[in-house]
Amino acid sequence: MTIAPETAPARRAAAVEEPKRTFSYSSDDIKRMLPHRWPMLMIDRAYDVVPGVSGRGIKSVSVNEPFFAGHYPDHSIMPGVMIVEAMAQLVAVVYVAELLEAENPGTGDPSASVGYLGSISSMKFSRLVVPGDQLRLEAKLGQKLGGLRSVSVRASVGTELAAAGSLIVTTERKG
């Protein structure tokens, strides 16, 4: 059977996947999605979230953060481990968003499905993050490896890269 030239483009267009819907989450939404609370809740907003795929987030860095009292008292620098934690929490939002946008979003506590950070690799820090900075976070979920998932993460301030690397996260929390 031969396809007429005028119908071939229409069939190719139908085979192209529709763009996935994106979501934004406020700080109150994030508190419902994650089990973290002050002083460990590290993201203020998530946006451009494609559930189960990728997302972006914001962490506004304030001089009132408790870690600045000791890191360092005369030269405030956001610890790298806290930058990684903020990126990992964005990953959790992207993961939980997939559960919330599924068929039965009203069932159970979504924060109970947040797993754990399993490993950090190839993480490079290239800029100090200080009070007054707005940390822009990015996460892109990669392949699933059983109960684990690889993730590419980045954090920047303005146009300057602050940190980038890979994480492995658990996709389930074990009691």
Phi, psi and omega per residue, in radians:
M1 nan 2.383 -3.112
T2 -1.845 2.380 3.104
I3 -1.594 2.257 3.111
A4 -1.117 2.487 -3.091
P5 -0.950 -0.639 -3.098
E6 -1.269 -0.326 3.133
T7 -1.662 -0.302 -3.123
A8 -1.060 -0.825 3.121
P9 -1.070 -0.647 -3.141
A10 -1.117 -0.690 3.121
R11 -1.202 -0.684 3.105
R12 -1.121 -0.716 3.135
A13 -1.115 -0.652 3.128
A14 -1.179 -0.512 -3.132
A15 -1.339 -0.342 3.125
V16 -1.272 2.315 -3.108
E17 -1.247 2.460 3.078
E18 -1.164 2.584 3.092
P19 -1.105 2.496 -3.130
K20 -1.323 2.560 3.132
R21 -1.253 2.441 3.112
T22 -1.867 2.737 -3.101
F23 -2.296 2.723 3.027
S24 -2.137 2.551 -3.124
Y25 -2.317 2.263 3.104
S26 -1.385 3.052 3.106
S27 -1.080 -0.618 3.104
D28 -1.181 -0.698 3.066
D29 -1.058 -0.773 -3.099
I30 -1.102 -0.657 3.092
K31 -1.104 -0.517 3.080
R32 -1.368 -0.427 -3.078
M33 -1.541 -0.532 -3.051
L34 -2.002 2.651 3.083
P35 -1.432 -0.132 -3.080
H36 -1.257 2.569 3.065
R37 -2.420 2.957 3.119
W38 -0.944 2.394 0.108
P39 -1.641 0.195 -3.068
M40 -1.730 -0.036 3.053
L41 -1.367 1.983 -2.924
M42 -1.880 0.045 3.087
I43 -2.213 2.467 -3.081
D44 -1.689 -0.484 -3.076
R45 -2.772 2.587 3.023
A46 -2.220 2.483 -3.126
Y47 -2.609 2.965 -3.078
D48 0.890 0.609 -3.124
V49 -1.442 2.088 2.973
V50 -1.764 1.846 -3.021
P51 -0.868 2.227 3.117
G52 1.319 0.057 -3.066
V53 -2.169 -1.028 -3.049
S54 -2.842 2.986 3.084
G55 -3.055 2.954 3.097
R56 -2.237 2.695 3.141
G57 -2.622 2.985 -3.119
I58 -2.244 2.377 2.943
K59 -2.209 1.943 3.070
S60 -1.487 2.098 -3.034
V61 -1.573 2.084 -3.096
S62 -1.943 2.571 3.078
V63 -1.087 -0.309 -3.133
N64 -1.422 -0.006 3.108
E65 -1.054 2.353 -3.061
P66 -1.092 -0.492 -3.104
F67 -1.232 -0.353 3.132
F68 -1.204 -0.326 3.114
A69 -1.081 -0.495 -3.115
G70 -2.179 0.064 -3.066
H71 -2.390 1.483 -0.360
Y72 -1.872 2.498 -3.006
P73 -0.962 -0.618 -3.102
D74 -1.754 -0.028 -3.137
H75 -2.702 1.453 -3.018
S76 -1.128 2.118 3.100
I77 -2.332 2.279 3.085
M78 -1.202 2.159 3.137
P79 -1.061 2.474 3.128
G80 -0.975 -0.651 -3.132
V81 -1.110 -0.535 3.105
M82 -1.315 -0.564 3.049
I83 -1.133 -0.766 3.106
V84 -1.099 -0.710 3.115
E85 -1.079 -0.719 3.102
A86 -1.075 -0.744 3.120
M87 -1.136 -0.714 3.132
A88 -1.120 -0.641 3.108
Q89 -1.186 -0.603 3.039
L90 -1.102 -0.715 3.085
V91 -0.999 -0.764 3.137
A92 -1.086 -0.681 3.102
V93 -1.091 -0.768 3.135
V94 -1.080 -0.711 -3.141
Y95 -1.180 -0.859 -3.117
V96 -1.151 -0.589 3.103
A97 -1.005 -0.621 3.110
E98 -1.102 -0.698 3.123
L99 -1.217 -0.692 -3.122
L100 -1.190 -0.588 -3.090
E101 -1.568 0.051 3.103
A102 -1.286 -3.026 -3.060
E103 -0.990 -0.749 -3.044
N104 -2.056 1.243 -3.051
P105 -1.155 -0.333 -3.068
G106 -1.548 0.048 -3.056
T107 -1.643 2.197 3.037
G108 1.310 3.120 -3.137
D109 -1.635 1.961 -3.086
P110 -1.084 -0.528 -3.114
S111 -1.171 -0.352 3.123
A112 -1.226 -0.268 -3.127
S113 -1.597 -0.041 -3.140
V114 -1.249 2.192 -3.124
G115 -1.527 -2.628 -3.065
Y116 -2.207 2.777 3.030
L117 -1.344 2.148 -3.084
G118 -1.693 -0.708 3.101
S119 -2.767 2.766 3.088
I120 -2.173 2.242 3.103
S121 -2.420 2.647 3.099
S122 0.918 0.574 3.139
M123 -1.431 2.193 3.113
K124 -2.154 2.364 3.110
F125 -1.883 2.196 -3.025
S126 -2.171 0.017 3.130
R127 -2.703 2.430 3.047
L128 -1.250 2.512 3.075
V129 -1.960 2.189 -3.008
V130 -2.261 2.895 3.109
P131 -0.934 2.416 -3.120
G132 1.716 -0.302 3.116
D133 -1.311 2.627 2.975
Q134 -1.934 1.950 -3.105
L135 -1.475 2.081 3.108
R136 -1.723 2.142 -3.032
L137 -1.881 2.577 3.056
E138 -2.411 2.469 3.092
A139 -2.462 2.392 3.069
K140 -2.309 1.996 -3.122
L141 -1.267 2.426 3.134
G142 -1.858 -2.595 -3.024
Q143 -1.286 2.611 3.066
K144 -1.507 2.411 3.110
L145 -2.199 1.380 -3.032
G146 1.186 -2.127 3.119
G147 -1.554 0.218 -3.132
L148 -2.058 2.796 3.093
R149 -2.511 2.357 3.078
S150 -1.515 2.593 -3.079
V151 -2.506 2.402 2.989
S152 -1.730 2.309 -3.097
V153 -2.308 2.662 3.100
R154 -2.544 2.609 3.020
A155 -2.374 2.375 3.128
S156 -2.453 2.805 3.033
V157 -2.128 1.978 -3.022
G158 1.087 -2.215 3.126
T159 -1.671 0.006 -3.090
E160 -1.649 2.227 3.073
L161 -1.209 2.264 3.103
A162 -1.766 -0.663 -3.129
A163 -2.808 2.609 3.078
A164 -2.739 2.578 3.116
G165 3.052 -2.794 -3.118
S166 -2.200 2.535 3.076
L167 -2.159 2.696 2.887
I168 -2.057 2.218 3.140
V169 -2.118 2.658 3.035
T170 -1.438 2.549 -3.129
T171 -1.664 0.000 3.087
E172 -2.472 2.616 3.074
R173 -1.783 2.217 3.122
K174 -1.669 2.315 -3.102
G175 -1.310 nan nan
